[in-house]
Amino acid sequence: MPVAEQMGKQFRLLTDWYLSVLDGIRPEDGRKVLRDNTNSLEWLAGHLLVMRSRNIARLGQPVAPFRYLDTFVDQTLPPPSFRAFDSQTVYPSLAECAEQWLSYSTAFSNALEAADEPILQRELALSGPTGGNTVADLLTSMVLHEAFHIGQMSLLRKALGYPAMYWFHRP
């Protein structure tokens, strides 16, 4: 199976997991943290949105800017330039994040399906924790990055008293 096709399967499941983990969360619970040094569901959801939008751009496709980009990114700093969670900051609601996630995920899936080898092998100025500095290398890291944060979101969901997220694609 080609690399882009395998990644497509993984990202489609992650797309569904993101929506599953946010399903039914009350707005006030989206702002809660487990401890002072942890992130809220709103911050995690927005952080993943920034990364999905960046990955659309890395695949060479235009992307509508995330309305809350400056809430999550300090564009005066070199990449990754993320702002840490701040309990005093107002983050986008989980409903807004889910809506934007659907839009970005459709665009990302289309961009990944259209990506040919020259796009996937294009070198970037950064590398991910799995090594390498091509678009394909970074997307490999992004699969893990999204799974990592969705796992955090799942734990937070359960700690807030909600049932577990759905593990397979939702019915």
Order of alpha helices (4+ residues) and beta strands (2+ residues): alpha-alpha-alpha-alpha-alpha-alpha-alpha
